[in-house]
Amino acid sequence: MQANGYRTVNRAGAHQSVGMYAEVTLAAGTALPHVRAFDRMRQIRNRSDYEQHPIASRLLAADLAHATVIVDTVEANLPPRPVMQ
């Protein structure tokens, strides 16, 4: 988001906003199902953190694949970094 001039804020709904931004900007081609999984993963993490619901290792393994594709897609869409000399 920052590479495109947007800032996140630290308040309720911030992670949901990031997910919505990702769906709009990254959800092209094969990344779409992975980006759409972000909101579900966010909700599960929230329940785990605040309601003490454990996350099964099988689900973590599946979601790691989603997260990896999301990170790879973000990296592929970043503008080139200037070379420092």
MARVEX-87783 format. One line per 4 residues: number of its first residue (from 1); their letters; for each residue x, y, z of N, C-alpha, C, O. Coordinates in Angstrom, 2 decimals. Last residue first. Example, Ala and Ser with C-alpha at 12.3 -4.5 7.8 and 13.67 -1.06 7.14 Angstrom:
MARVEX-87783
2> SA> 12.85:-2.25:7.08:13.67:-1.06:7.14:12.90:0.03:7.87:13.41:1.14:8.04 | 13.19:-5.69:7.80:12.30:-4.50:7.80:13.20:-3.30:7.80:14.24:-3.32:8.46
end
This chain:
MARVEX-87783
85> QMVP> 24.32:3.40:-4.19:25.74:3.31:-4.50:26.56:3.95:-3.43:27.79:3.97:-3.52 | 21.34:1.60:-4.57:22.13:2.47:-3.69:23.60:2.28:-4.03:24.09:1.16:-4.14 | 18.87:1.64:-6.94:20.14:1.03:-6.57:20.93:2.03:-5.75:21.17:3.16:-6.18 | 15.41:1.72:-6.06:16.59:2.38:-6.61:17.86:1.67:-6.10:17.91:1.17:-4.98
81> RPPL> 13.27:-1.02:-6.81:13.94:-0.18:-5.82:15.14:0.48:-6.46:15.82:-0.12:-7.29 | 10.39:-1.13:-8.90:11.80:-1.43:-8.66:12.40:-0.48:-7.64:12.08:0.71:-7.61 | 7.22:-1.54:-7.23:8.07:-0.85:-8.19:9.54:-1.20:-7.90:9.88:-1.52:-6.77 | 5.67:-4.73:-6.73:6.34:-3.54:-6.20:7.15:-2.86:-7.28:7.71:-3.52:-8.16
77> NAEV> 4.68:-7.08:-7.69:4.00:-5.85:-8.10:4.64:-4.58:-7.54:4.19:-3.48:-7.84 | 6.13:-9.11:-6.53:6.17:-8.99:-7.99:5.57:-7.68:-8.48:5.90:-7.22:-9.57 | 5.38:-8.78:-3.85:6.76:-8.51:-4.26:6.87:-8.32:-5.77:7.61:-7.45:-6.23 | 2.69:-9.61:-4.03:3.03:-8.24:-3.61:4.43:-7.89:-4.09:4.64:-6.82:-4.67
73> TDVI> 3.09:-12.28:-4.76:2.36:-11.38:-5.66:2.65:-9.92:-5.32:2.84:-9.10:-6.21 | 4.41:-13.30:-2.50:5.07:-13.34:-3.81:4.42:-12.38:-4.79:5.11:-11.73:-5.58 | 2.36:-12.92:-0.60:3.64:-12.21:-0.46:4.38:-12.18:-1.80:4.91:-11.14:-2.19 | 0.40:-14.68:-1.67:0.11:-13.25:-1.47:1.41:-12.46:-1.40:1.54:-11.43:-2.06
69> VTAH> 1.72:-17.13:-1.56:1.33:-16.58:-2.87:1.04:-15.09:-2.75:1.40:-14.31:-3.64 | 1.98:-17.35:1.24:3.16:-17.33:0.39:2.84:-16.74:-0.98:3.60:-15.92:-1.49 | -0.68:-17.49:2.08:0.15:-16.36:2.48:1.38:-16.23:1.60:1.79:-15.12:1.25 | -1.45:-19.99:1.00:-2.13:-18.75:0.59:-1.24:-17.54:0.89:-1.06:-16.66:0.03
65> ALDA> 0.32:-21.66:2.43:0.38:-21.62:0.96:-0.29:-20.36:0.43:0.22:-19.72:-0.49 | -0.60:-21.24:4.99:0.76:-20.81:4.65:0.92:-20.73:3.14:1.59:-19.83:2.63 | -3.05:-22.49:4.96:-3.02:-21.03:4.89:-1.63:-20.48:4.62:-1.49:-19.38:4.08 | -2.23:-25.15:5.20:-2.98:-24.71:4.01:-2.91:-23.20:3.84:-2.73:-22.69:2.74
61> ALLR> -1.02:-25.04:7.73:-0.25:-25.46:6.55:-0.93:-25.00:5.27:-0.27:-24.51:4.35 | -3.18:-24.30:9.35:-2.00:-23.44:9.24:-1.19:-23.77:8.01:-0.71:-22.87:7.31 | -4.80:-26.55:9.08:-5.27:-25.28:8.55:-4.09:-24.31:8.39:-4.02:-23.57:7.40 | -3.15:-28.38:10.41:-3.54:-28.63:9.02:-4.01:-27.33:8.35:-3.67:-27.05:7.20
57> SAIP> -3.05:-27.40:13.00:-1.83:-27.36:12.19:-2.13:-27.60:10.71:-1.43:-27.08:9.84 | -5.75:-25.29:14.04:-5.23:-26.62:13.73:-4.02:-26.51:12.80:-3.98:-25.65:11.93 | -5.68:-22.88:16.49:-5.72:-23.09:15.04:-5.06:-24.43:14.76:-3.93:-24.67:15.18 | -7.75:-22.25:19.39:-6.54:-22.75:18.73:-6.76:-22.95:17.23:-7.89:-23.17:16.78
53> HQEY> -9.09:-19.36:20.65:-9.42:-20.52:19.82:-8.15:-21.01:19.15:-7.53:-20.25:18.40 | -9.03:-17.06:22.30:-8.25:-18.25:22.66:-8.69:-19.50:21.91:-8.68:-20.60:22.48 | -10.03:-14.72:21.49:-10.99:-15.66:22.10:-10.34:-16.98:22.45:-11.02:-17.93:22.86 | -7.87:-13.31:20.44:-8.74:-12.67:21.41:-9.72:-13.61:22.11:-10.18:-13.32:23.21
49> DSRN> -6.34:-15.03:18.73:-5.71:-14.06:19.63:-6.62:-13.61:20.76:-6.19:-13.54:21.91 | -8.29:-16.52:17.37:-7.22:-17.20:18.09:-6.59:-16.27:19.12:-6.33:-16.67:20.26 | -9.81:-14.55:16.16:-10.43:-15.43:17.17:-9.38:-16.14:18.00:-9.56:-16.34:19.20 | -7.80:-13.53:14.45:-8.43:-12.68:15.46:-9.07:-13.52:16.55:-8.89:-13.25:17.74
45> RIQR> -7.30:-15.69:12.81:-6.24:-15.18:13.66:-6.81:-14.33:14.79:-6.36:-14.41:15.93 | -9.80:-15.80:11.53:-9.35:-16.93:12.35:-8.25:-16.48:13.30:-8.25:-16.85:14.47 | -9.79:-13.35:10.17:-10.82:-13.63:11.17:-10.41:-14.77:12.09:-10.64:-14.71:13.30 | -7.60:-13.74:8.44:-7.60:-12.63:9.41:-8.60:-12.88:10.52:-8.29:-12.66:11.69
41> MRDF> -8.50:-15.84:6.88:-7.33:-16.04:7.73:-7.26:-14.97:8.81:-6.91:-15.25:9.96 | -10.59:-14.52:5.58:-10.89:-15.67:6.43:-9.72:-15.92:7.39:-9.94:-16.18:8.57 | -9.09:-12.61:4.17:-10.08:-12.18:5.17:-10.44:-13.32:6.11:-10.59:-13.10:7.31 | -7.46:-14.24:2.46:-6.88:-13.36:3.47:-7.89:-12.99:4.56:-7.56:-13.04:5.74
37> ARVH> -8.71:-15.51:0.42:-8.54:-16.27:1.65:-8.02:-15.40:2.79:-8.12:-15.77:3.96 | -8.43:-13.71:-1.66:-9.75:-13.85:-1.03:-9.67:-14.63:0.27:-10.51:-14.42:1.16 | -5.80:-14.28:-2.33:-6.12:-12.97:-1.76:-7.48:-13.02:-1.07:-7.66:-12.43:-0.01 | -6.19:-16.83:-3.38:-5.30:-16.65:-2.23:-5.59:-15.32:-1.54:-5.61:-15.25:-0.31
33> PLAT> -7.84:-16.51:-5.58:-8.32:-17.30:-4.45:-7.46:-17.13:-3.20:-7.96:-17.27:-2.08 | -6.07:-14.61:-7.16:-7.41:-14.29:-6.65:-7.86:-15.18:-5.49:-8.25:-14.63:-4.46 | -3.72:-15.36:-8.38:-3.65:-14.88:-6.99:-5.03:-14.69:-6.37:-5.13:-14.64:-5.14 | -4.11:-15.96:-11.06:-4.02:-17.07:-10.11:-3.97:-16.63:-8.66:-4.17:-17.46:-7.77
29> GAAL> -5.75:-12.96:-11.94:-5.24:-14.27:-12.32:-5.23:-15.28:-11.19:-6.21:-15.44:-10.47 | -5.63:-10.57:-9.38:-5.68:-10.86:-10.81:-5.13:-12.26:-11.05:-4.15:-12.67:-10.42 | -5.77:-9.03:-6.90:-6.59:-10.20:-7.21:-6.75:-10.42:-8.71:-7.86:-10.44:-9.23 | -4.49:-6.73:-6.12:-3.68:-7.93:-6.39:-4.47:-9.11:-6.93:-3.87:-10.09:-7.36
25> TVEA> -6.31:-4.59:-5.71:-5.06:-4.36:-6.44:-4.31:-5.62:-6.85:-3.57:-5.60:-7.83 | -8.60:-5.57:-4.42:-8.73:-4.66:-5.55:-7.45:-4.61:-6.38:-7.51:-4.58:-7.61 | -7.56:-7.15:-2.38:-8.50:-7.73:-3.36:-8.60:-6.87:-4.60:-8.68:-7.38:-5.71 | -6.04:-5.26:-0.98:-5.38:-6.36:-1.68:-6.30:-6.98:-2.72:-5.86:-7.29:-3.83
21> YMGV> -8.07:-3.70:0.14:-7.12:-3.09:-0.80:-6.44:-4.18:-1.63:-6.29:-4.04:-2.84 | -9.18:-5.59:1.84:-9.99:-5.02:0.76:-9.10:-4.39:-0.30:-9.36:-4.52:-1.49 | -7.02:-6.03:3.58:-7.56:-7.12:2.77:-8.38:-6.62:1.60:-8.28:-7.14:0.49 | -6.82:-3.51:4.74:-5.69:-4.03:3.97:-6.17:-5.16:3.06:-5.77:-5.23:1.89
17> SQHA> -9.26:-3.43:6.10:-9.00:-2.48:5.02:-7.85:-2.94:4.13:-7.91:-2.80:2.91 | -8.81:-5.37:8.01:-9.86:-5.59:7.02:-9.65:-4.65:5.83:-9.85:-5.05:4.69 | -6.87:-4.13:9.53:-6.52:-5.33:8.79:-7.56:-5.64:7.72:-7.22:-6.12:6.63 | -8.41:-1.96:10.59:-7.25:-1.72:9.74:-6.88:-2.95:8.92:-6.60:-2.82:7.73
13> GARN> -10.45:-2.33:12.39:-10.78:-2.43:10.98:-9.60:-2.24:10.05:-9.76:-2.35:8.84 | -9.27:-0.12:14.85:-10.17:-1.23:14.52:-10.52:-1.18:13.04:-10.84:-0.12:12.50 | -5.98:1.11:13.99:-7.28:1.20:14.67:-8.14:0.02:14.22:-7.76:-0.74:13.33 | -3.54:2.47:12.68:-3.62:1.50:13.75:-4.93:1.71:14.52:-4.97:2.39:15.55
9> VTRY> -3.66:2.67:9.12:-3.76:3.29:10.43:-3.93:2.19:11.47:-4.42:1.10:11.15 | -1.64:2.78:6.17:-2.58:2.11:7.06:-2.60:2.86:8.38:-1.66:3.59:8.70 | -1.48:4.79:3.24:-1.00:4.46:4.58:-2.08:3.70:5.33:-3.27:3.94:5.15 | -0.47:4.86:-0.19:-1.50:4.69:0.84:-0.86:4.32:2.17:0.16:3.63:2.21
5> GNAQ> 1.32:4.89:-2.33:0.94:6.15:-1.72:-0.15:6.07:-0.67:-0.71:7.09:-0.28 | 2.23:2.49:-3.20:1.25:3.17:-4.05:0.68:4.42:-3.41:-0.31:4.97:-3.89 | 3.82:1.64:-1.18:4.46:1.84:-2.48:3.54:2.56:-3.45:4.00:3.17:-4.42 | 1.92:1.22:0.82:2.79:2.39:0.90:3.47:2.68:-0.44:3.67:3.84:-0.80
1> M> 0.83:-1.18:0.00:0.00:0.00:0.00:0.88:1.25:0.00:0.61:2.21:-0.72
end
